[in-house]
């Protein structure tokens, strides 16, 4: 491995999030609202999407600069055909120590066996509520919770337990179902992580008054099932951990609005069309697909990625919180393009 790259704030490059498709079968209001992403919405044509070969080549280069964790995202990554073939190739890269996938879980029952066989290490499932009406509202397609729960059971059966369950919490939308979600997975070994509603992208109509602070979320759960804070598993872990005092597991909260963690951020993001973004809230990315397809050598691509990371100074969430916490005026990349 080469010497690990560090940015202008001394943050190493450790994590690579790879968006393998911009398509999704859900229309969650905070990511792909149905009124914008309707039946006539034009997604990327196949020719503009990175091939598996291109993804693997770029991942090897990122690993050479320090990446140890690769996460497959979307859109909904299980919509990408033959995904297990990509998983198999990424799992074989020397230096990839943690290969994970984030999914809405709806397609897991038919896919999870192939993912396990291909070498995937872990799965995170997005599930914002167990309340049927709330869930149908939030997925934008009227899908039922039962199908996602079936996907979770299928993942358990395939050997992926424990899972992480991610829930984005919005005041007045699903915050009244937070305790029920925690209670459902209490004692199962799965870790529910409650995420403060963020101003990702430009189309979700984010407002500060819709943010339920992580401290409030923890307090609500603590009143029903007492918890206590525990130390992070590793430096840069985004979720603050809380264990149940009865010894039956833990929850996490991701407080990127009220308690930003930019100082520990080690993540780069590779978009579906081959751009590198160094922040979830970035306005622009640097194109790698063009040089890839124009015959750039590994050395040239490595030099480009190194320059990108060593010039990185992003700390959007800290600045937003320090100033007014209002939505900025500049245009940001949409979450479905870089996987959150």
N, C-alpha and C positions, 0 to 999 in steps of 0.2 A: 504494500500500500504506500502511496505517496504521503507526504506530510499533510495532515488534515488542514483544510482551509478554515480560516476564521475571518469574520467580517470586521467592520470598523469599530464595533463595540466589543470585540473579543469573543463573539459567539461562534462556536464551531458548527459545521454542517454535519448533522447526524441523521436527519429524517428526510425522506423523499416521498411525497404524495403524488401518485400517478393517476390522472384522470383518463380512463380508457374509453369513455363515451360521454357525449353531452346530452344523450337522450335519457329519459326517465319515464317510468310507468305511473308515477305519482305526480301530483301538481300541488306540492306543499306551498302555501302562501308565502312563506319566508324565503323560498328558494326559486320555485318555478310557478308563480301564480297562474291559474288557468286562464284568466282574462287576457294574459299576455302570451302564454305558451299554448295557444289553442290548436285545433286540428290543422290549421293552415300554416303553423309556424314552421319555418325552414331551419332544420338542424344542419350540422356540417355534412357535406357529401363525403363519401368514403375516401376519395382521393386526398382530402385535406386532413384526415385522421392519421396519426402515427400508426405504422404497422407494428406488429409484435417485434419484428427484427430491430426496428428503430428504437422501440422502448427498451429492449434488452441492451442494445449498444449504449444508449445514454445512461441507463442505470449502472452499467459497469463503470462508466466514467465518474458518476457521482460517488460510487463506492470507493473509487480511488482517491477521492477528496475527503473521505471520512464518513459517508453515509453507512449506517448499520441497520436502519429500519426502513422498509419500503411498505407503503400502504396503497392498496388498489382502491380507487374511488371512481365516481362518475360525476354527474348523472347517476344512474343506477348501473353499476358495473356488470351485474349479471345479464344485462341486455347485450353485452358485447359477445358476439359469437366465438365459440371455441376458447373461452377465457381460460379454461384449465390448461390449455397449451402454453399460454403466457405464464401462468403461475408456475408451471413445471420448469420453464426456462429461467425465471427469476429466482426460484428456490435453489437452482444449481449454481448461482453466482457466488463465488467464494467471497465472504465478507458480509453477505446479507444474513443477519442473525435473527431478524424478526420480520416475517412477511405476513401482512395482515390485509383484511378486506373490510370495508364499510358498505353496508347494504341496507335497504329498507326491509329486507327479509321476505318479501312477498314471493320471490322466485326461489328461495332457498330449498324448499322440499325436493325439487327436481335437480338441483345443482350441487348440493352440498357434498354428496359422495365423491363426485369427480374432483372437487376442490381439495378434499382431504387427501385423495390419492395422488394429486399433483404436487402436494407438498406445502399447501397453505398452513400457516401456523395458528392464526387466530382470526376470529370474526367479531366485528362490532355491528350491532343491529340498531337502526334508528327507529324508535317507537315513542311517539310524543304523548300518547294517552291510551289507557285501556277502555275509556268510556266510548261506547260505540258511536254515538252522535258526534262527539268531539273528534274522534279519529277519522270518521268519514269527512268531516269538514276540513281537517288538516291535510288529508291525503288528496283532496280535491277530485277524487274519482269515485267516492262512495264505497271504497273497498272496506271489508270487515276486518276487525282485529284478529279474528280467529285464524286467518291465513298467515299472519305474521307470527302468531304464537305457534302455529304448526311448523313454521320455518325454524323457530327457536328450538323446538323439540327435535326437529330433524338434525340440527347442528349439534345438539347434545348427544344424540344417538350416534353421530358420526365421529364423536370424540373431541369436539371443539370446546366443551365446557372447561372452565367457566367462560361465559360471554360477557362482553360489555354492552349495555343497553343505553343508548343515548337519547335523551329527551330535551328538546328545545322548549323552554318555558316562556309563555307570553301571558301577561296579566290580562284577565278578562277573557282569555281564550281557553287555556288548559291548566292554569295554575291551581284551580280547585281540584284537579285530579292527581296532583303530585304525590300526596300521601298514599293514595290507592295504588299508584304505580310502584312506589317503594315497598308497600306492604305485599304486593303480589310476588315480588322477587326476593323478599326477605327470607333468608334461610335456604335459598336455592343455590347459593354460590356465585350467581351472576351479580355483576356490579352495575347498578344503575347510575348513570352520570347525568346530572341535570345541568343544562347549558343555558346561561343567560342569553336572551334574545339579542342578536347582534345586527348591526347595520351593514350586513354583507351585501354587496351588489348595489343596484340602483332602483330595483323594482318592487321591493317588499314593503314599502311604506313605513319603514321603521320609525318609531318614536320612543323617546326615552321613558315616557310614562308607561310603556308596555313592558319594560324590563322589570322582572322580579329579581331583586338582589339575591345572590347566592346565600348570604347570611339569613335571609328570610326563609328561603327554601329549607335550609338545614334546621332552622328553628321549628318550622311546621312539622317536619319529620321527627325531630327530637321530642316534641311534645307527645307524640304517639308511640315512638320506638326510640328510646334514648340512644344517642350516639356521642362519640368523643373523637376529636381530631387525632390523626396519626401522621407520621412523617411520610414524605413522598417516597416512592419506590426507587426513584433515580432523579438526578439533577435535570431540570427542565420539564418534568412531568406537568402536563397542563391542568390536570384535575387535582383539586384539594380533597384529600381522603378523610373519611369519617367512618369509624367502625361502630357497629352496634354493640352496646354494652352487654348484651346477652350472648355475645360471641358468635352470632349467626351471620357474619358477613360484613359487608361495608357498602357505602355509597360514595359518590364523588360529585363535586360541583365544579363547573368550569366558569369562572367569574371574569370573563375577558372585558366586561364593561366596568364593573365596580372595583375589581382588583386585578388590573392587567398584569400579564406575565411576559411582556415583550423582552425583558432583560434576559430571559432564559430560553428564548425561542431559537430552535435549531432546525427549523423546517423550511425546505424548499418545495415548490409545487410545479409539476410538469403538466401543462394543460393538454387537452385532447388533441389539439392541433400543433403541439410541439413548442409551446412557449414556456419559458421559465419565469415563475413569479416568486418573489422572495418574501411576500406578505399576503395573508388572506385578504387584505384590504387594498392591495396594489391597484393602481390605475392602468399600468402597462406591464407587459412582459417582454422578454427578449426571445426572439425567434431562433430556435435551433433546427427546425425542420428544413428551412431553406438551405443552410449550410450542409446539413446531412445529405440532402438530395442533390447538392451541387458538387459533391465529391470531397468535402472537407475531411481531413485526416483526423484520427483520434487525438493527436496532439493539438491540432487547431481547435477542435471542439472542447478539449480539456482546458485550453487556455481561455476560451470564451467563458466557460462555466466558472473557472477560478476568478476571472475578472469580475464577473457578476457578483459572486459571493463576497469577495474581498472588498468590493465597493458598497456592500449592503449597509444601510443605516436605518432601516425601517423600525419604527416603534409607534405605529398608528394608534393602538389602543391606549397607550400611555398618554399620548398627546391629546387624544379625544377626551379622556377622563380629566386631564389637567386643565383643559380649556373649558368648553361648555357642554361636552357630551352630546352636542347636536350633530346631525348628519352634515358632513362636509359638502362643499359644492362641486368637487371634482368627481369625475366618473370612475367607478371601480369595476374590476372584473366581477362577473357573476359567479356565484358559488357553484352552480352546476358545471361550470367550465373547468374548475380546479378542485372540486370535491370537498370544499369546506376546510 
